[in-house]
Amino acid sequence: FQKQVCNDIGRRLTVLEDAWAQGKLSAPVRKRMSLLVQELQQQHWDAADEIHRSLMVDHVNEVSQWMVGVKRLIAETRDLPTGETDGSADAEPAPQQEEP
């Protein structure tokens, strides 16, 4: 089960990464995703979840394909023992940091 969850999260984050790289995401979505990544890196799960929810409400058409992966990433990393999160939040969302 866990491997399937990770694969699903990975697939959805790849969709996000491709949309980001191809310039398909609006500036407000890119800005909020950058903030969400920062919150994940600082292990501020509630703040990351709040940003996720605001994106779903305000930009549902733009984020619906991949936001479930972000939601699951937040939920899964929140549940990890503290020592295991020291690099996991950095590993997946790194491409989102490429803002001009």
C-alpha positions in Angstrom: 0.0 0.0 0.0 2.7 2.5 1.0 4.6 2.0 -2.3 1.4 2.7 -4.2 0.8 5.9 -2.3 4.3 7.1 -3.0 4.0 6.3 -6.7 0.7 8.2 -6.9 2.2 11.2 -5.1 5.3 11.0 -7.4 3.1 10.9 -10.5 1.0 13.9 -9.5 4.1 15.9 -8.5 5.6 15.1 -11.9 2.4 16.7 -13.5 3.0 19.7 -11.3 6.7 19.9 -12.2 5.9 19.6 -15.9 3.2 22.3 -15.7 5.6 24.6 -13.8 8.5 24.0 -16.2 6.2 24.7 -19.2 5.0 27.9 -17.8 1.4 26.6 -17.5 0.9 27.8 -13.9 -0.3 31.3 -13.2 1.8 33.6 -11.0 -0.5 33.4 -8.0 -0.4 29.5 -8.1 3.4 29.6 -8.4 3.7 32.0 -5.5 1.5 30.0 -3.2 3.2 26.7 -4.1 6.6 28.3 -3.3 5.1 29.3 0.1 3.7 25.8 0.6 7.1 24.3 -0.1 8.7 26.6 2.4 6.1 25.6 5.0 6.8 21.9 4.3 10.5 22.4 4.6 10.0 24.0 8.0 7.5 21.2 9.0 4.6 23.6 9.4 2.0 21.1 8.4 -1.1 23.2 9.3 0.2 26.2 7.3 1.0 24.0 4.3 -2.4 22.4 4.5 -4.1 25.8 4.7 -2.2 27.0 1.5 -3.3 23.7 -0.2 -6.9 24.4 0.7 -6.8 28.0 -0.5 -5.3 26.8 -3.8 -8.1 24.2 -4.2 -10.8 26.9 -3.5 -9.3 29.7 -5.6 -7.7 27.9 -8.5 -9.4 24.5 -8.7 -9.3 24.2 -12.5 -5.6 24.9 -12.5 -4.5 22.7 -9.6 -7.0 19.8 -9.6 -4.7 17.3 -11.6 -1.9 17.4 -9.1 -3.1 18.9 -5.8 -4.2 15.6 -4.5 -0.6 14.5 -4.6 0.4 17.6 -2.6 -2.3 17.0 -0.1 -1.1 13.4 0.3 2.5 14.5 0.6 1.5 16.8 3.4 -0.5 14.1 5.2 2.3 11.4 4.8 5.2 13.7 5.8 3.2 14.9 8.8 2.8 11.3 10.0 6.5 10.5 9.7 8.7 10.3 12.8 10.5 13.7 13.2 13.9 12.4 12.2 12.7 11.1 8.9 11.4 14.4 7.6 14.8 16.2 7.5 15.2 15.7 3.8 12.0 14.3 2.5 10.2 17.7 2.2 13.2 19.0 0.3 13.5 16.1 -2.1 10.2 16.2 -3.9 9.2 19.9 -4.3 12.7 21.2 -5.2 11.8 22.1 -8.8 9.2 24.7 -7.6 12.0 26.9 -6.3 12.9 28.0 -9.8 11.1 31.3 -9.8 12.4 34.0 -12.2 
